[in-house]
Amino acid sequence: MLYSETVMDHFRHPRNVGVIEDADAVGEVGNAKCGDIMRMYLKINDGIITDVKFETFGCGSAIAASSMATEMIKGKPLKDALTLTNKAVVEALNGLPAHKIHCSVLAEEAIKKAIEDYYKRNGIEYDKRDFPDCESCSSCQN
């Protein structure tokens, strides 16, 4: 079987789908090659992600990766969410086919873009090296 039961569950029953109208942060990333676009919305209170929603236009793997990533950061401090890697998302999904790994990279990048947006909106200093430059990252070049 190409996809794990966990991937199929998050694809068929994605968690945290939707928009947070009064979001404290929004991050959007896309991969022009495959057409996947992800947008993450965060509600943040005292540095804790109290709510997270996503909108993903893309394949089943992109939807599953978005869903799993939101589950992994909900209720976590921003500093913990920043350490979420695409590898951790893939592991939590019990694997993705090699040609779909970029979907987990997009989920990681969308979260980081949202956190960067939060820092910018609130005048919080941050290290730019902690955040992706989506236009030049290797996952979008493949």
Secondary structure, DSSP 8 states (H G I E B T S, - for coil): --S-HHHHHHHHS-SSBS--TT-SEEEEEEETTTTEEEEEEEEEETTEEEEEEEEEES-HHHHHHHHHHHHHHTT-BHHHHTT--HHHHHHHTT---GGGHHHHHHHHHHHHHHHHHHHHHTT----GGGS--TTT-HHHH-
